[in-house]
């Protein structure tokens, strides 16, 4: 049966893809984002689209009314360069989840999804490149990423408090570095996979076969392709699990190894210039997937090389379109 769903933050990457999938399933989709619609990555004409500030309580209540499911992926965020320099702006996103959660409970939405982040994990567990994969229980004692990480951890706790005190349960994923087509690839908010693709394309275009790497390139991360992200959300929403859950690949790579993959796709080898003064984030981070496997019987499956090839060619297409004078979202 058709459902009415609200996708908050739908002008962005993950939520825009989620809106597309729900429309293909025949659901009624309401999409909301603070950005003007001409800046959305995916603008779906079949959806009811709103450009609105979801920090406003009345806006949340108006949009949630009559919805069966609410997906809250709205927040101020970006890559490490953005979140390290915009901590207060990131923290203000607590208003979005506070008002959206209140509205969902009061308006009787059957299901509520909150998009959290691996940035909730303490810095003291992420000081080595050969990091021990992070389990969900590792979030406490708390010392998350300043600003963005605290906002996510606070909102997780609010979701759990609503379940404990009002019986209104939420589904919460801690996403680990989601990437893929239709995501941010320029402008300062892009994450490492997209930034790496763009930098390689720029180096080839300029003829100056050099690339700047933030840090020494030995920082370790895991990266999850967008299709796995959407599959995971579906599986979580159909489950009875209501505690925060990791959603990420367990394939650990260094930033240098990530560049190796992109160079192979592009058929080029670049000189690497390491900027040790640039934002680097934690030294190492990986996703422990034991709980998601035991709970959902699944974990993200798409390997990094496969996902990066699709991402690289999409970003190259966007780059060439912009170069030709077209308006593209970045």
C-alpha positions as CSV (number, residue, x, y, z in Angstrom):
1,X,0.0,0.0,0.0
2,X,1.1,3.5,-0.7
3,X,2.6,5.5,2.2
4,X,3.0,9.1,2.8
5,X,6.6,9.8,3.7
6,X,8.5,13.0,4.7
7,X,12.2,13.2,3.6
8,X,13.9,16.0,5.6
9,X,17.1,17.3,4.0
10,X,15.9,15.9,0.7
11,X,17.9,18.5,-1.3
12,X,21.1,16.7,-0.1
13,X,22.8,13.5,-1.0
14,X,21.4,10.6,0.9
15,X,18.0,12.0,1.4
16,X,17.7,12.9,-2.3
17,X,18.4,9.3,-3.3
18,X,16.0,8.1,-0.6
19,X,13.2,10.3,-2.0
20,X,13.8,8.9,-5.5
21,X,13.5,5.3,-4.3
22,X,10.3,6.0,-2.4
23,X,8.8,7.7,-5.5
24,X,9.6,4.6,-7.6
25,X,7.8,2.5,-5.1
26,X,4.6,4.5,-5.6
27,X,4.7,6.3,-2.2
28,X,3.5,9.9,-1.7
29,X,6.7,11.8,-0.9
30,X,7.1,15.2,0.7
31,X,10.6,16.6,0.5
32,X,11.9,19.5,2.5
33,X,15.3,21.3,2.5
34,X,16.5,24.7,3.5
35,X,18.3,25.2,0.2
36,X,16.4,26.7,-2.8
37,X,15.2,23.9,-5.0
38,X,17.5,24.9,-7.9
39,X,20.4,24.0,-5.6
40,X,19.1,20.5,-4.8
41,X,21.0,17.5,-6.1
42,X,17.9,15.7,-7.1
43,X,14.7,17.6,-7.6
44,X,11.8,15.2,-8.1
45,X,8.8,16.7,-9.9
46,X,6.5,13.9,-8.6
47,X,7.2,14.9,-5.0
48,X,5.7,17.8,-3.0
49,X,8.9,19.9,-2.6
50,X,9.4,22.6,0.1
51,X,12.3,25.0,0.6
52,X,12.0,25.7,4.3
53,X,14.1,26.1,7.5
54,X,13.4,22.9,9.5
55,X,14.9,24.5,12.6
56,X,11.5,26.2,12.9
57,X,9.0,24.2,15.0
58,X,5.9,25.2,13.2
59,X,7.4,24.2,9.8
60,X,8.1,20.7,11.2
61,X,4.6,20.2,12.5
62,X,3.1,21.4,9.2
63,X,5.2,19.0,7.1
64,X,4.8,16.0,9.4
65,X,1.0,16.2,9.6
66,X,-0.5,13.2,7.8
67,X,2.8,11.4,7.2
68,X,3.2,7.7,7.9
69,X,7.0,7.8,8.1
70,X,9.5,10.5,8.7
71,X,13.1,10.4,7.6
72,X,15.2,13.1,9.2
73,X,18.5,13.5,7.3
74,X,18.5,17.3,7.6
75,X,21.6,18.9,9.2
76,X,24.4,21.3,8.6
77,X,27.4,19.1,7.7
78,X,30.2,18.4,5.2
79,X,33.7,17.1,5.0
80,X,36.3,17.5,7.7
81,X,37.2,21.0,6.5
82,X,33.7,22.2,7.0
83,X,32.8,20.6,10.3
84,X,36.1,21.6,12.0
85,X,35.4,25.3,11.1
86,X,31.7,25.5,11.6
87,X,31.1,23.9,15.0
88,X,28.3,26.2,16.2
89,X,26.5,26.0,12.9
90,X,26.6,22.2,13.1
91,X,25.3,22.2,16.7
92,X,22.3,24.3,15.8
93,X,21.0,21.2,13.9
94,X,19.8,19.9,17.3
95,X,16.8,22.2,16.7
96,X,15.8,20.2,13.6
97,X,15.7,16.8,15.3
98,X,14.1,18.2,18.4
99,X,11.2,19.8,16.6
100,X,10.9,17.0,14.0
101,X,10.8,14.3,16.7
102,X,8.2,16.3,18.7
103,X,6.1,16.7,15.5
104,X,6.3,13.0,14.6
105,X,5.2,11.9,18.0
106,X,2.4,14.4,18.3
107,X,1.1,13.9,14.8
108,X,1.2,10.1,15.0
109,X,3.8,9.2,12.4
110,X,4.2,5.4,12.6
111,X,8.0,5.3,12.0
112,X,10.8,7.8,12.6
113,X,14.3,7.6,11.2
114,X,17.2,9.7,12.4
115,X,20.5,9.9,10.5
116,X,23.4,9.9,13.0
117,X,27.1,9.6,12.3
118,X,30.3,7.8,13.2
119,X,31.5,11.2,14.5
120,X,29.7,10.4,17.7
121,X,32.6,8.1,18.6
122,X,35.3,9.4,21.1
123,X,38.5,10.8,19.8
124,X,40.5,8.7,22.3
125,X,39.4,5.5,20.4
126,X,40.6,6.8,17.1
127,X,44.2,7.9,17.7
128,X,46.0,5.1,15.6
129,X,45.9,4.3,11.9
130,X,45.6,0.6,12.7
131,X,42.4,1.3,14.6
132,X,40.2,-1.2,16.4
133,X,36.8,-1.2,14.6
134,X,34.3,0.8,16.5
135,X,31.4,-1.0,18.2
136,X,28.2,0.8,19.1
137,X,29.0,0.6,22.8
138,X,32.2,2.5,22.2
139,X,30.3,5.8,22.0
140,X,30.5,6.0,25.8
141,X,32.2,7.5,27.9
142,X,31.5,10.3,25.4
143,X,34.0,12.5,23.7
144,X,32.7,12.9,20.2
145,X,33.8,15.2,17.4
146,X,33.4,18.7,18.7
147,X,30.3,20.4,17.3
148,X,29.0,18.0,14.7
149,X,29.6,14.9,16.8
150,X,28.0,16.3,19.9
151,X,25.0,17.4,18.0
152,X,24.5,13.8,16.7
153,X,25.1,12.2,20.0
154,X,22.6,14.6,21.7
155,X,20.0,13.8,19.1
156,X,20.5,10.1,19.5
157,X,19.9,10.4,23.3
158,X,16.8,12.5,22.6
159,X,15.4,9.7,20.4
160,X,16.1,7.1,23.1
161,X,14.5,9.4,25.8
162,X,11.3,9.7,23.7
163,X,11.2,5.9,23.5
164,X,11.7,5.5,27.2
165,X,9.3,8.2,28.4
166,X,6.7,8.3,25.7
167,X,6.9,4.9,24.0
168,X,7.8,6.6,20.7
169,X,10.7,4.6,19.2
170,X,13.1,5.7,16.5
171,X,15.5,4.0,14.1
172,X,19.0,5.4,14.2
173,X,21.9,4.7,11.9
174,X,25.5,5.9,12.6
175,X,26.7,6.4,9.0
176,X,30.3,5.9,8.2
177,X,31.4,8.1,5.2
178,X,28.7,7.6,2.6
179,X,29.8,8.5,-1.0
180,X,28.5,8.0,-4.6
181,X,26.9,9.9,-7.5
182,X,24.6,12.8,-6.8
183,X,26.7,13.9,-3.8
184,X,28.7,17.0,-2.9
185,X,31.9,17.2,-4.9
186,X,33.1,20.8,-4.7
187,X,32.7,23.9,-2.6
188,X,34.1,22.9,0.7
189,X,31.5,20.5,2.1
190,X,32.6,17.5,0.0
191,X,34.1,14.4,1.7
192,X,37.3,12.6,0.9
193,X,36.1,10.2,-1.9
194,X,34.5,13.1,-3.9
195,X,37.3,15.5,-3.2
196,X,39.8,12.9,-4.4
197,X,38.0,12.4,-7.6
198,X,37.7,16.1,-8.3
199,X,41.3,16.8,-7.5
200,X,42.5,14.1,-9.9
201,X,40.2,15.4,-12.6
202,X,41.5,19.0,-12.1
203,X,45.1,17.7,-12.2
204,X,44.5,16.0,-15.5
205,X,42.7,19.0,-16.9
206,X,45.4,21.5,-15.9
207,X,48.3,19.3,-17.1
208,X,49.9,19.8,-13.7
209,X,50.1,16.3,-12.5
210,X,50.3,17.1,-8.8
211,X,47.7,16.7,-6.0
212,X,47.4,18.0,-2.5
213,X,46.7,15.5,0.3
214,X,45.5,16.7,3.6
215,X,47.7,15.2,6.3
216,X,50.3,12.5,5.6
217,X,47.8,10.3,3.7
218,X,48.2,7.5,6.2
219,X,44.9,8.3,8.0
220,X,42.5,5.3,7.8
221,X,38.8,5.3,7.0
222,X,36.0,3.1,5.7
223,X,33.7,4.4,3.0
224,X,30.1,3.1,2.1
225,X,28.5,3.4,-1.3
226,X,25.1,5.1,-1.5
227,X,23.2,2.0,-2.7
228,X,24.3,0.1,0.4
229,X,23.2,3.1,2.5
230,X,19.6,3.0,1.1
231,X,19.4,-0.8,1.4
232,X,20.5,-0.5,5.1
233,X,17.8,2.1,5.8
234,X,15.1,-0.2,4.3
235,X,16.2,-3.1,6.4
236,X,16.4,-1.1,9.6
237,X,13.0,0.4,9.1
238,X,11.5,-3.1,8.7
239,X,13.2,-4.3,11.9
240,X,12.3,-4.0,15.5
241,X,15.7,-2.7,16.5
242,X,15.6,0.8,18.2
243,X,19.2,1.4,19.4
244,X,21.8,3.3,17.4
245,X,23.4,1.0,14.9
246,X,26.6,1.3,12.7
247,X,26.0,1.4,9.0
248,X,29.3,1.4,7.1
249,X,31.8,-0.8,5.2
250,X,34.4,-2.6,7.3
251,X,36.9,-2.3,4.4
252,X,39.7,-0.1,6.0
253,X,41.9,2.0,3.7
254,X,44.4,4.8,4.0
255,X,43.8,8.1,2.2
256,X,46.9,7.2,0.1
257,X,45.2,3.9,-0.9
258,X,42.0,5.8,-1.8
259,X,44.0,7.9,-4.1
260,X,45.6,4.8,-5.6
261,X,42.1,3.6,-6.5
262,X,41.2,6.9,-8.2
263,X,44.5,7.1,-10.1
264,X,43.9,3.6,-11.5
265,X,40.4,4.6,-12.6
266,X,41.7,7.7,-14.2
267,X,44.7,6.1,-15.8
268,X,47.1,8.6,-14.2
269,X,49.9,8.8,-11.6
270,X,50.2,12.1,-9.7
271,X,52.9,13.6,-7.5
272,X,51.6,13.9,-4.0
273,X,52.1,17.0,-1.9
274,X,51.2,16.5,1.7
275,X,49.6,19.4,3.6
276,X,50.2,18.6,7.3
277,X,48.4,21.8,8.4
278,X,45.1,21.0,6.8
279,X,42.1,19.5,8.7
280,X,42.6,15.8,9.1
281,X,40.1,14.6,11.7
282,X,40.8,11.4,13.7
283,X,43.8,9.3,12.9
284,X,41.8,6.1,12.1
285,X,38.2,5.0,12.0
286,X,36.5,1.8,11.0
287,X,33.0,0.2,11.4
288,X,32.5,-2.9,13.5
289,X,29.6,-4.7,11.8
290,X,28.9,-7.5,14.2
291,X,25.8,-6.0,15.5
292,X,24.3,-5.0,12.2
293,X,25.0,-8.5,10.9
294,X,23.3,-10.2,13.9
295,X,20.4,-7.7,13.9
296,X,19.6,-7.3,10.2
297,X,21.4,-10.3,8.8
298,X,23.2,-8.0,6.4
299,X,26.1,-5.6,6.1
300,X,27.2,-3.1,3.3
301,X,28.5,-5.2,0.4
302,X,29.8,-2.9,-2.4
303,X,33.6,-2.7,-2.4
304,X,35.4,0.6,-2.6
305,X,36.9,0.1,-6.1
306,X,33.5,-0.6,-7.6
307,X,31.8,2.3,-5.9
308,X,34.6,4.8,-6.7
309,X,34.6,4.0,-10.4
310,X,30.9,4.9,-10.6
311,X,31.5,8.0,-8.5
312,X,34.5,9.2,-10.5
313,X,32.7,9.0,-13.8
314,X,29.7,10.9,-12.4
315,X,31.9,13.7,-11.0
316,X,33.8,13.9,-14.3
317,X,30.5,14.3,-16.1
318,X,29.4,17.1,-13.7
319,X,32.8,18.8,-14.0
320,X,32.6,18.8,-17.8
321,X,29.1,20.1,-17.8
322,X,30.1,23.0,-15.5
323,X,33.1,23.7,-17.7
324,X,30.7,23.9,-20.7
325,X,28.7,26.6,-18.8
326,X,25.8,24.5,-17.5
327,X,24.4,25.0,-14.0
328,X,25.2,21.9,-11.8
329,X,24.8,21.3,-8.1
330,X,28.2,20.9,-6.4
